[in-house]
Amino acid sequence: MDFNNKVVVITGASSGIGASAAVLFARQSAKVVLVGRNEENLNKVAAQCETARGIRPLVVRAELDTDADVEAIVSKAIEEFGAINVLVNNAGVGVCGSVLDGVGPYDKVMATNVRAVYLLTSLAAPHLIKTKGNIVNVSSVAAFKPIKDADYLPYCVSKAALDQFTKCVALEMAQHGVRVNSVNPGGTRTPFAENAGFTKAQVEELYKARDKNYPLGKMVESEEVADLIVYLASDRARSITGGVHVIDNGESLM
Ligand SMILES: NC(=O)c1ccc[n+]([C@@H]2O[C@H](COP(=O)([O-])OP(=O)(O)OC[C@H]3O[C@@H](n4cnc5c(N)ncnc54)[C@H](OP(=O)(O)O)[C@@H]3O)[C@@H](O)[C@H]2O)c1
């Protein structure tokens, strides 16, 4: 897979799946635009990307819940590299909450996991049409399956909305030669659960149970999800659009 001279914008590139995907794209000679909030982590990932093929990435520090920051991602990418070939909407938060908690958790999770994706996609779309590029959205098995071991109601709702967004935009953009796909991981070893508010001890317990209970007896690694993202973004996947691609060790079969 060759991304020589291709510009790839990746949100949530400062951690977990997004960081792994950024490094993998950089190894295939892509010009990567790394989006996140934690500057120290972004710079670490940028250094790894640059080491791969000597191409300096663009780092954009952005709070995705702020429209002006989302607008700046596209304008800075175009200013630096002149085009966008691939958009990876990977950033996401896990927000827990029960239906008894009101709409606070819902508003919080929808702002990042859906609204920001909607806005960034709409701003990047004209550029993707010019390059006949493509989009990969990072969703979850939580889109079609309630998560038993965590109180993830708001998160599940946000990922279900994201999958429908993927399909609708795929249909709309097909006439322009732009593909849109979703990658739906199951439990993946990243800082995600801790960022969602679980303690280190809770995460250890959660991981132990997942390694034991998932049909293939293990969790997913972020590099494996990155492989699938890069494949879908490549020309090898030229006939694939509107797809929801599960990578979950069989979790969604349980
Ligand atoms: N890990 C799993 O088990 C799992 C399973 C299924 C799906 N997923 C999905 O995979 C994607 C990546 O998650 P991960 O597991 O790699 O988790 P992670 O390590 O916590 O990474 C999340 C990334 O999203 C960024 N982010 C979150 N909210 C943001 C905001 N408001 N503005 C800007 N950036 C924001 C974070 O940036 P900073 O750190 O710089 O703040 C970070 O780079 C998410 O969409 C998640 O829902 C994860």
The ligand as a Tripos MOL2 file, in Angstrom:
@<TRIPOS>MOLECULE
LIG
   48    52     1     0     0
SMALL
NO_CHARGES

@<TRIPOS>ATOM
      1 N1        -10.3900    1.2310   23.0330 N.am      1 LIG1
      2 C1        -11.4950    0.5850   22.7790 C.2       1 LIG1
      3 O1        -11.8310   -0.4320   23.4580 O.2       1 LIG1
      4 C2        -12.3840    1.0130   21.6500 C.ar      1 LIG1
      5 C3        -13.3610    0.1100   21.1830 C.ar      1 LIG1
      6 C4        -14.1920    0.4860   20.1350 C.ar      1 LIG1
      7 C5        -14.0520    1.7330   19.5570 C.ar      1 LIG1
      8 N2        -13.1000    2.6120   20.0210 N.ar      1 LIG1
      9 C6        -13.0350    3.9240   19.3730 C.3       1 LIG1
     10 O2        -11.7280    4.1290   18.8810 O.3       1 LIG1
     11 C7        -11.4740    5.5400   18.7870 C.3       1 LIG1
     12 C8        -10.1020    5.8300   19.3830 C.3       1 LIG1
     13 O3        -10.1290    5.4930   20.7640 O.3       1 LIG1
     14 P1         -8.8670    4.8990   21.5600 P.3       1 LIG1
     15 O4         -9.2660    3.5670   22.0570 O.co2     1 LIG1
     16 O5         -7.6450    5.0290   20.7560 O.co2     1 LIG1
     17 O6         -8.8940    5.8620   22.8230 O.3       1 LIG1
     18 P2         -7.8660    6.9570   23.4050 P.3       1 LIG1
     19 O7         -6.5170    6.3480   23.5280 O.co2     1 LIG1
     20 O8         -8.5360    7.5080   24.6160 O.co2     1 LIG1
     21 O9         -7.8150    8.0600   22.2700 O.3       1 LIG1
     22 C9         -8.8450    8.9760   22.0450 C.3       1 LIG1
     23 C10        -8.3260   10.0940   21.1780 C.3       1 LIG1
     24 O10        -9.3970   11.0030   20.9000 O.3       1 LIG1
     25 C11        -8.9630   12.3360   21.1990 C.3       1 LIG1
     26 N3        -10.0860   13.1390   21.6450 N.ar      1 LIG1
     27 C12       -11.1090   12.7630   22.4580 C.ar      1 LIG1
     28 N4        -11.9450   13.7820   22.6580 N.ar      1 LIG1
     29 C13       -11.4450   14.8390   21.9460 C.ar      1 LIG1
     30 C14       -11.8630   16.1850   21.7630 C.ar      1 LIG1
     31 N5        -12.9770   16.6550   22.3320 N.pl3     1 LIG1
     32 N6        -11.1150   16.9900   20.9820 N.ar      1 LIG1
     33 C15        -9.9760   16.5220   20.4060 C.ar      1 LIG1
     34 N7         -9.5330   15.2610   20.5390 N.ar      1 LIG1
     35 C16       -10.2610   14.4270   21.3090 C.ar      1 LIG1
     36 C17        -7.9150   12.1690   22.2970 C.3       1 LIG1
     37 O11        -7.0830   13.3030   22.3040 O.3       1 LIG1
     38 P3         -6.1850   13.7750   23.5880 P.3       1 LIG1
     39 O12        -5.7040   12.5050   24.2650 O.co2     1 LIG1
     40 O13        -5.0860   14.5440   22.9420 O.co2     1 LIG1
     41 O14        -7.0680   14.5810   24.4590 O.co2     1 LIG1
     42 C18        -7.2040   10.8980   21.8480 C.3       1 LIG1
     43 O15        -6.2320   11.1870   20.8850 O.3       1 LIG1
     44 C19       -12.6410    6.2220   19.5140 C.3       1 LIG1
     45 O16       -13.5560    6.7500   18.5760 O.3       1 LIG1
     46 C20       -13.2770    5.0950   20.3010 C.3       1 LIG1
     47 O17       -14.6590    5.3220   20.5040 O.3       1 LIG1
     48 C21       -12.2700    2.2680   21.0430 C.ar      1 LIG1
@<TRIPOS>BOND
     1     1     2 1
     2     2     3 2
     3     2     4 1
     4     4     5 ar
     5     4    48 ar
     6     5     6 ar
     7     6     7 ar
     8     7     8 ar
     9     8     9 1
    10     8    48 ar
    11     9    10 1
    12     9    46 1
    13    10    11 1
    14    11    12 1
    15    11    44 1
    16    12    13 1
    17    13    14 1
    18    14    15 2
    19    14    16 1
    20    14    17 1
    21    17    18 1
    22    18    19 2
    23    18    20 1
    24    18    21 1
    25    21    22 1
    26    22    23 1
    27    23    24 1
    28    23    42 1
    29    24    25 1
    30    25    26 1
    31    25    36 1
    32    26    27 ar
    33    26    35 ar
    34    27    28 ar
    35    28    29 ar
    36    29    30 ar
    37    29    35 ar
    38    30    31 1
    39    30    32 ar
    40    32    33 ar
    41    33    34 ar
    42    34    35 ar
    43    36    37 1
    44    36    42 1
    45    37    38 1
    46    38    39 2
    47    38    40 1
    48    38    41 1
    49    42    43 1
    50    44    45 1
    51    44    46 1
    52    46    47 1
@<TRIPOS>SUBSTRUCTURE
     1 LIG1         1 GROUP 0 **** ****
